[in-house]
Amino acid sequence: MSVLSVLKERGFIEDLTHTEELEDYLTNNIATCYIGFDPTAASLHVGSLVCIMALAHMQRHGHRPIALVGGGTGLIGDPSGKTELRKVITQKEIDENKEGIRNQLARFLDFSDEKALLLDNAQWLTQLEYIPFLRDIGRHFSVNRMVKAESYKARMDSEDGLTFIEFNYMLLQAYDFMQLAKSYDCFLQMGGSDQWGNIVAGIDLTRRTLGKQAFGITFPLITTASGIKMGKTHKGAVWLDAQRYSPYEYYQFWVNSDDADVAKFLALFTFLSMEEIDQVKHLEGAQLNKAKTILAYEACKICHGENEAVKALKASVSMFGSLEISKDLLPGSSIPRGLHCAASDDSVPSSCYTKNDIDKISVADLFMSVGLCKSKSDARRLVKQGGAYINGNRIAVFDQMILEGDIKNDEILLRAGKKKYHKIIVN
């Protein structure tokens, strides 16, 4: 099966250009493709996973992926999907963020022997001279057509409007595509649906300047069954960096997927076969919950490695009780099979406190301190709804104090709702 067919079958593709020519190109060539990544943070998040997994599928089918870090365009800011001007960051910050992004992508892509490349568009964009750029590149762009692009329309309709510096972004991204085509034989750009206008502009510029056919693929915006943008939680972004979002928390994010999302997420965010995943669509109840466990394990394994995935699985079992995964459920998964009983919970988020720290502290303040609640009103609401627990016992009074008797084996286990835990280690 061709990589294009795989991407279609697994739900990656929203739109593409030159369908038949693209299929022929990918079937008969070792293609080089690229996706751009914003370097405004040292970590990518779950919202970037569709793009990352698409590059991984391309590599698994023998093609060469390029992850293009926008060190040059990052100094300007992409207006696509944004209603306000992005914060300007320094070159030093971009360099630090680029290193973090490379480390994360290395979990998904093989960069050895140039099987995949990490490039920075600052390499060529910061060398541009303004007048030659306008003369050689700007003349190929129609302002009438540019202002009709969704990425520009949204900003022009916003209160702040569209700045001239951002108006140049389409030209710069198109120039990226042309430069990659010229220097790396890269003729396929992929990206989110909000990048369609920029991708088409790059295809057109490559044709006009190099006389070469280029192609584009866009991915749909992934939302959960409840309509929430993928990766958004009460705590903010679900980061791929283990320091920002622990492997256990990452595992729990996937375990807590809506029933209606399990098959879709397995197709997008694991490498398990579609033949196996199709069987999940008919599961319900306990069996579907076990499929969620496999989803969480596989997603965690890809992002953080198998050791961390096993630790997260064991920690989850210690929190929520025994679990048995049969051999015939998604058999392509490497998840340990059989009965999992109570195990080490070293991966559960934890904090160290002294006895003085917790002396005369209220439960509400402790929940806030460890991040289980955002504010006192949030803690009050949690207690009132019966969702706050200490060592498995429901907290009935909002201003209940932590007592010495709450310390069990030098630990206190807090729980918010059904599945959010935090362990207090008392020194």
MOMO-V116164 format. One record per residue. RES is the residue in three letters. PSI is psi in radians with two decimals (* if undefined). BURIAL is # if it has 24 or more other C-alpha atoms within 12 Angstrom, else .. Layout:
# MOMO-V116164
res=RES psi=PSI burial=BURIAL
res=RES psi=PSI burial=BURIAL
This chain:
# MOMO-V116164
res=MET psi=2.33 burial=.
res=SER psi=2.77 burial=.
res=VAL psi=-0.57 burial=#
res=LEU psi=-0.70 burial=#
res=SER psi=-0.67 burial=.
res=VAL psi=-0.81 burial=#
res=LEU psi=-0.68 burial=#
res=LYS psi=-0.84 burial=#
res=GLU psi=-0.60 burial=.
res=ARG psi=-0.02 burial=#
res=GLY psi=0.35 burial=#
res=PHE psi=-0.51 burial=#
res=ILE psi=2.23 burial=#
res=GLU psi=-0.76 burial=#
res=ASP psi=2.76 burial=#
res=LEU psi=2.85 burial=#
res=THR psi=2.65 burial=#
res=HIS psi=1.06 burial=.
res=THR psi=-0.95 burial=.
res=GLU psi=-0.75 burial=.
res=GLU psi=-0.66 burial=.
res=LEU psi=-0.76 burial=#
res=GLU psi=-0.77 burial=#
res=ASP psi=-0.71 burial=.
res=TYR psi=-0.78 burial=#
res=LEU psi=-0.48 burial=#
res=THR psi=-0.62 burial=.
res=ASN psi=0.11 burial=.
res=ASN psi=2.67 burial=.
res=ILE psi=1.72 burial=.
res=ALA psi=2.64 burial=#
res=THR psi=2.27 burial=#
res=CYS psi=2.85 burial=#
res=TYR psi=2.73 burial=#
res=ILE psi=2.44 burial=#
res=GLY psi=2.51 burial=#
res=PHE psi=2.37 burial=#
res=ASP psi=2.18 burial=#
res=PRO psi=0.50 burial=#
res=THR psi=-0.05 burial=#
res=ALA psi=2.74 burial=#
res=ALA psi=-0.03 burial=#
res=SER psi=2.47 burial=#
res=LEU psi=2.97 burial=#
res=HIS psi=3.13 burial=#
res=VAL psi=-0.49 burial=#
res=GLY psi=-0.31 burial=#
res=SER psi=-0.08 burial=#
res=LEU psi=-0.61 burial=#
res=VAL psi=-0.80 burial=#
res=CYS psi=-0.78 burial=#
res=ILE psi=-0.79 burial=#
res=MET psi=-0.60 burial=#
res=ALA psi=-0.74 burial=#
res=LEU psi=-0.68 burial=#
res=ALA psi=-0.71 burial=#
res=HIS psi=-0.70 burial=#
res=MET psi=-0.78 burial=#
res=GLN psi=-0.69 burial=#
res=ARG psi=-0.34 burial=#
res=HIS psi=0.30 burial=#
res=GLY psi=0.05 burial=.
res=HIS psi=2.92 burial=#
res=ARG psi=2.03 burial=#
res=PRO psi=2.53 burial=#
res=ILE psi=2.19 burial=#
res=ALA psi=1.96 burial=#
res=LEU psi=1.96 burial=#
res=VAL psi=2.26 burial=#
res=GLY psi=1.09 burial=#
res=GLY psi=-0.59 burial=#
res=GLY psi=-0.92 burial=#
res=THR psi=-0.43 burial=#
res=GLY psi=-0.41 burial=#
res=LEU psi=-0.19 burial=#
res=ILE psi=-0.91 burial=#
res=GLY psi=2.22 burial=#
res=ASP psi=2.14 burial=#
res=PRO psi=-0.16 burial=#
res=SER psi=2.19 burial=#
res=GLY psi=0.17 burial=#
res=LYS psi=2.55 burial=#
res=THR psi=0.05 burial=#
res=GLU psi=2.80 burial=.
res=LEU psi=2.33 burial=#
res=ARG psi=2.66 burial=#
res=LYS psi=2.37 burial=.
res=VAL psi=2.32 burial=.
res=ILE psi=2.79 burial=.
res=THR psi=2.88 burial=.
res=GLN psi=-0.63 burial=.
res=LYS psi=-0.77 burial=.
res=GLU psi=-0.71 burial=.
res=ILE psi=-0.76 burial=#
res=ASP psi=-0.72 burial=#
res=GLU psi=-0.73 burial=.
res=ASN psi=-0.65 burial=#
res=LYS psi=-0.70 burial=#
res=GLU psi=-0.71 burial=#
res=GLY psi=-0.71 burial=#
res=ILE psi=-0.73 burial=#
res=ARG psi=-0.78 burial=#
res=ASN psi=-0.68 burial=#
res=GLN psi=-0.75 burial=#
res=LEU psi=-0.48 burial=#
res=ALA psi=-0.30 burial=#
res=ARG psi=-0.45 burial=#
res=PHE psi=-0.49 burial=#
res=LEU psi=2.61 burial=#
res=ASP psi=1.91 burial=#
res=PHE psi=0.00 burial=#
res=SER psi=2.57 burial=.
res=ASP psi=0.54 burial=.
res=GLU psi=0.52 burial=.
res=LYS psi=-0.44 burial=#
res=ALA psi=2.68 burial=#
res=LEU psi=2.51 burial=#
res=LEU psi=1.99 burial=#
res=LEU psi=2.82 burial=#
res=ASP psi=2.13 burial=#
res=ASN psi=-0.13 burial=#
res=ALA psi=-0.41 burial=#
res=GLN psi=-0.65 burial=.
res=TRP psi=-0.53 burial=#
res=LEU psi=-0.64 burial=#
res=THR psi=-0.14 burial=.
res=GLN psi=-0.07 burial=.
res=LEU psi=2.53 burial=.
res=GLU psi=2.37 burial=.
res=TYR psi=-0.89 burial=.
res=ILE psi=-0.84 burial=.
res=PRO psi=-0.62 burial=.
res=PHE psi=-0.79 burial=.
res=LEU psi=-0.74 burial=.
res=ARG psi=-0.79 burial=.
res=ASP psi=-0.52 burial=.
res=ILE psi=-0.83 burial=#
res=GLY psi=-0.52 burial=#
res=ARG psi=-0.24 burial=.
res=HIS psi=-0.02 burial=#
res=PHE psi=2.33 burial=#
res=SER psi=2.10 burial=.
res=VAL psi=-0.67 burial=.
res=ASN psi=-0.71 burial=.
res=ARG psi=-0.65 burial=.
res=MET psi=-0.76 burial=#
res=VAL psi=-0.21 burial=.
res=LYS psi=-0.19 burial=.
res=ALA psi=2.44 burial=#
res=GLU psi=-0.64 burial=#
res=SER psi=-0.59 burial=#
res=TYR psi=-0.69 burial=#
res=LYS psi=-0.73 burial=#
res=ALA psi=-0.72 burial=.
res=ARG psi=-0.64 burial=#
res=MET psi=-0.48 burial=#
res=ASP psi=-0.15 burial=.
res=SER psi=2.96 burial=.
res=GLU psi=-0.67 burial=.
res=ASP psi=-0.31 burial=.
res=GLY psi=-2.94 burial=.
res=LEU psi=2.16 burial=#
res=THR psi=2.75 burial=.
res=PHE psi=-0.63 burial=.
res=ILE psi=-0.66 burial=.
res=GLU psi=-0.51 burial=#
res=PHE psi=-0.48 burial=#
res=ASN psi=-0.18 burial=#
res=TYR psi=-0.72 burial=#
res=MET psi=-0.70 burial=#
res=LEU psi=-0.70 burial=#
res=LEU psi=-0.71 burial=#
res=GLN psi=-0.66 burial=#
res=ALA psi=-0.69 burial=#
res=TYR psi=-0.67 burial=#
res=ASP psi=-0.87 burial=#
res=PHE psi=-0.80 burial=#
res=MET psi=-0.73 burial=#
res=GLN psi=-0.72 burial=#
res=LEU psi=-0.64 burial=#
res=ALA psi=-0.72 burial=#
res=LYS psi=-0.74 burial=.
res=SER psi=-0.43 burial=.
res=TYR psi=0.17 burial=.
res=ASP psi=0.70 burial=#
res=CYS psi=1.97 burial=#
res=PHE psi=0.28 burial=#
res=LEU psi=2.13 burial=#
res=GLN psi=2.39 burial=#
res=MET psi=2.74 burial=#
res=GLY psi=3.13 burial=#
res=GLY psi=2.85 burial=#
res=SER psi=-0.46 burial=#
res=ASP psi=-0.13 burial=#
res=GLN psi=0.07 burial=#
res=TRP psi=-0.87 burial=#
res=GLY psi=-0.72 burial=#
res=ASN psi=-0.69 burial=#
res=ILE psi=-0.80 burial=#
res=VAL psi=-0.67 burial=#
res=ALA psi=-0.68 burial=#
res=GLY psi=-0.68 burial=#
res=ILE psi=-0.78 burial=#
res=ASP psi=-0.74 burial=#
res=LEU psi=-0.69 burial=#
res=THR psi=-0.71 burial=#
res=ARG psi=-0.75 burial=.
res=ARG psi=-0.66 burial=.
res=THR psi=-0.60 burial=#
res=LEU psi=-0.23 burial=.
res=GLY psi=0.46 burial=.
res=LYS psi=2.59 burial=.
res=GLN psi=2.21 burial=#
res=ALA psi=2.94 burial=#
res=PHE psi=2.83 burial=#
res=GLY psi=2.54 burial=#
res=ILE psi=2.34 burial=#
res=THR psi=2.65 burial=#
res=PHE psi=2.62 burial=#
res=PRO psi=2.71 burial=#
res=LEU psi=2.11 burial=#
res=ILE psi=2.15 burial=#
res=THR psi=2.73 burial=.
res=THR psi=3.01 burial=#
res=ALA psi=-0.42 burial=.
res=SER psi=0.03 burial=.
res=GLY psi=0.13 burial=.
res=ILE psi=2.46 burial=.
res=LYS psi=2.35 burial=.
res=MET psi=2.26 burial=#
res=GLY psi=-0.12 burial=#
res=LYS psi=2.24 burial=.
res=THR psi=3.11 burial=.
res=HIS psi=-0.38 burial=.
res=LYS psi=-0.02 burial=.
res=GLY psi=-2.62 burial=.
res=ALA psi=2.57 burial=#
res=VAL psi=1.68 burial=#
res=TRP psi=2.66 burial=#
res=LEU psi=-0.20 burial=#
res=ASP psi=2.16 burial=#
res=ALA psi=-0.41 burial=#
res=GLN psi=-0.48 burial=.
res=ARG psi=-0.53 burial=.
res=TYR psi=1.84 burial=#
res=SER psi=2.70 burial=#
res=PRO psi=-0.63 burial=#
res=TYR psi=-0.78 burial=#
res=GLU psi=-0.68 burial=#
res=TYR psi=-0.78 burial=#
res=TYR psi=-0.81 burial=#
res=GLN psi=-0.57 burial=#
res=PHE psi=-0.77 burial=#
res=TRP psi=-0.64 burial=#
res=VAL psi=-0.59 burial=#
res=ASN psi=0.24 burial=#
res=SER psi=2.59 burial=#
res=ASP psi=2.54 burial=#
res=ASP psi=-0.71 burial=#
res=ALA psi=-0.22 burial=#
res=ASP psi=-0.16 burial=#
res=VAL psi=-0.91 burial=#
res=ALA psi=-0.73 burial=#
res=LYS psi=-0.78 burial=#
res=PHE psi=-0.62 burial=#
res=LEU psi=-0.69 burial=#
res=ALA psi=-0.71 burial=#
res=LEU psi=-0.67 burial=#
res=PHE psi=0.17 burial=#
res=THR psi=3.02 burial=#
res=PHE psi=0.25 burial=#
res=LEU psi=2.65 burial=#
res=SER psi=2.59 burial=.
res=MET psi=-0.49 burial=#
res=GLU psi=-0.72 burial=.
res=GLU psi=-0.74 burial=#
res=ILE psi=-0.63 burial=#
res=ASP psi=-0.52 burial=.
res=GLN psi=-0.47 burial=#
res=VAL psi=-0.48 burial=#
res=LYS psi=-0.35 burial=#
res=HIS psi=0.02 burial=.
res=LEU psi=2.76 burial=.
res=GLU psi=2.96 burial=.
res=GLY psi=-2.37 burial=.
res=ALA psi=-0.65 burial=.
res=GLN psi=-0.66 burial=#
res=LEU psi=-0.65 burial=#
res=ASN psi=-0.61 burial=#
res=LYS psi=-0.59 burial=#
res=ALA psi=-0.63 burial=#
res=LYS psi=-0.67 burial=#
res=THR psi=-0.72 burial=#
res=ILE psi=-0.71 burial=#
res=LEU psi=-0.85 burial=#
res=ALA psi=-0.75 burial=#
res=TYR psi=-0.83 burial=#
res=GLU psi=-0.75 burial=#
res=ALA psi=-0.72 burial=#
res=CYS psi=-0.68 burial=#
res=LYS psi=-0.76 burial=#
res=ILE psi=-0.73 burial=#
res=CYS psi=-0.68 burial=#
res=HIS psi=-0.06 burial=#
res=GLY psi=2.74 burial=#
res=GLU psi=-0.62 burial=#
res=ASN psi=-0.77 burial=.
res=GLU psi=-0.60 burial=#
res=ALA psi=-0.71 burial=#
res=VAL psi=-0.75 burial=#
res=LYS psi=-0.72 burial=#
res=ALA psi=-0.69 burial=#
res=LEU psi=-0.81 burial=#
res=LYS psi=-0.69 burial=#
res=ALA psi=-0.69 burial=#
res=SER psi=-0.70 burial=#
res=VAL psi=-0.70 burial=#
res=SER psi=-0.48 burial=#
res=MET psi=-0.69 burial=#
res=PHE psi=0.04 burial=#
res=GLY psi=3.04 burial=.
res=SER psi=2.67 burial=.
res=LEU psi=2.37 burial=#
res=GLU psi=2.16 burial=#
res=ILE psi=2.03 burial=#
res=SER psi=2.79 burial=.
res=LYS psi=-0.41 burial=.
res=ASP psi=-0.02 burial=.
res=LEU psi=1.97 burial=#
res=LEU psi=1.09 burial=#
res=PRO psi=-0.32 burial=.
res=GLY psi=-0.22 burial=.
res=SER psi=2.56 burial=#
res=SER psi=0.21 burial=#
res=ILE psi=2.39 burial=#
res=PRO psi=2.28 burial=#
res=ARG psi=3.04 burial=#
res=GLY psi=-2.81 burial=.
res=LEU psi=2.20 burial=.
res=HIS psi=2.09 burial=#
res=CYS psi=-3.13 burial=.
res=ALA psi=2.32 burial=.
res=ALA psi=-3.07 burial=.
res=SER psi=2.45 burial=.
res=ASP psi=0.62 burial=#
res=ASP psi=-0.38 burial=#
res=SER psi=-0.11 burial=#
res=VAL psi=2.33 burial=#
res=PRO psi=2.36 burial=#
res=SER psi=2.81 burial=#
res=SER psi=2.57 burial=#
res=CYS psi=2.30 burial=.
res=TYR psi=2.65 burial=.
res=THR psi=2.92 burial=.
res=LYS psi=-0.59 burial=.
res=ASN psi=-0.60 burial=.
res=ASP psi=-0.69 burial=.
res=ILE psi=-0.04 burial=#
res=ASP psi=2.18 burial=.
res=LYS psi=0.50 burial=.
res=ILE psi=2.44 burial=.
res=SER psi=2.73 burial=#
res=VAL psi=-0.71 burial=#
res=ALA psi=-0.77 burial=#
res=ASP psi=-0.63 burial=#
res=LEU psi=-0.73 burial=#
res=PHE psi=-0.70 burial=#
res=MET psi=-0.72 burial=#
res=SER psi=-0.63 burial=#
res=VAL psi=0.00 burial=#
res=GLY psi=0.16 burial=#
res=LEU psi=-0.37 burial=#
res=CYS psi=2.56 burial=#
res=LYS psi=-0.56 burial=.
res=SER psi=3.04 burial=.
res=LYS psi=-0.62 burial=.
res=SER psi=-0.62 burial=.
res=ASP psi=-0.73 burial=.
res=ALA psi=-0.71 burial=#
res=ARG psi=-0.74 burial=#
res=ARG psi=-0.71 burial=.
res=LEU psi=-0.78 burial=#
res=VAL psi=-0.78 burial=#
res=LYS psi=-0.60 burial=.
res=GLN psi=0.01 burial=.
res=GLY psi=0.46 burial=.
res=GLY psi=0.13 burial=#
res=ALA psi=2.26 burial=#
res=TYR psi=2.58 burial=#
res=ILE psi=2.10 burial=#
res=ASN psi=0.64 burial=#
res=GLY psi=-0.07 burial=.
res=ASN psi=2.28 burial=.
res=ARG psi=2.39 burial=#
res=ILE psi=2.16 burial=#
res=ALA psi=-0.37 burial=.
res=VAL psi=2.28 burial=#
res=PHE psi=-0.73 burial=#
res=ASP psi=0.40 burial=.
res=GLN psi=2.42 burial=#
res=MET psi=2.67 burial=.
res=ILE psi=2.25 burial=#
res=LEU psi=2.83 burial=.
res=GLU psi=-0.53 burial=.
res=GLY psi=-0.25 burial=.
res=ASP psi=-0.20 burial=#
res=ILE psi=1.99 burial=#
res=LYS psi=2.03 burial=.
res=ASN psi=0.75 burial=.
res=ASP psi=0.43 burial=.
res=GLU psi=2.67 burial=#
res=ILE psi=2.26 burial=#
res=LEU psi=2.05 burial=#
res=LEU psi=2.55 burial=#
res=ARG psi=2.35 burial=#
res=ALA psi=2.06 burial=#
res=GLY psi=-2.68 burial=#
res=LYS psi=-0.49 burial=.
res=LYS psi=0.12 burial=#
res=LYS psi=1.96 burial=#
res=TYR psi=2.71 burial=#
res=HIS psi=2.30 burial=#
res=LYS psi=2.25 burial=#
res=ILE psi=2.10 burial=#
res=ILE psi=2.08 burial=#
res=VAL psi=2.05 burial=.
res=ASN psi=* burial=.
